[in-house]
């Protein structure tokens, strides 16, 4: 009996000294793969043809709207649009994830050779197809429509003007 008790004590002491009792736990691992945030142009900004005013300054504006064709608004002076329906806002496609937020960091419009001919050149504020600017809808993609404006006068050179509309978006 003494021998059994001594062996039992020796085993217990050995287990305590070596830490032979082990415990294991398992955690769940999760990963979600998302589309990289993207911004691309799917339609260019078009103003169409505008008749130069003979008096005053005419402001020409293409609104930020989804319409495939539009007629620019003209105000002031006596400039006019001889052929309606040639204008359209640019479309920028955003691709990200459901509910992803973003901010419009920059929006610029310029025309080559505009100096002394086109003045007060600038973009209109973007409008989101989903109706919510700064948050992508459930589909993870949205279109932003961007128009622009400029002024012309009786001395504006009659020529075709080409330029660029740049939109910068920061994805959060």
Secondary structure as GFF3:
##gff-version 3
##sequence-region A 1 172
A	DSSP	alpha_helix	2	18	.	.	.	ID=ss1
A	DSSP	beta_strand	38	43	.	.	.	ID=ss2
A	DSSP	beta_strand	58	62	.	.	.	ID=ss3
A	DSSP	beta_strand	73	75	.	.	.	ID=ss4
A	DSSP	beta_strand	90	95	.	.	.	ID=ss5
A	DSSP	beta_strand	102	111	.	.	.	ID=ss6
A	DSSP	beta_strand	119	123	.	.	.	ID=ss7
A	DSSP	beta_strand	127	128	.	.	.	ID=ss8
A	DSSP	beta_strand	141	146	.	.	.	ID=ss9
A	DSSP	beta_strand	148	152	.	.	.	ID=ss10
A	DSSP	beta_strand	163	171	.	.	.	ID=ss11
###
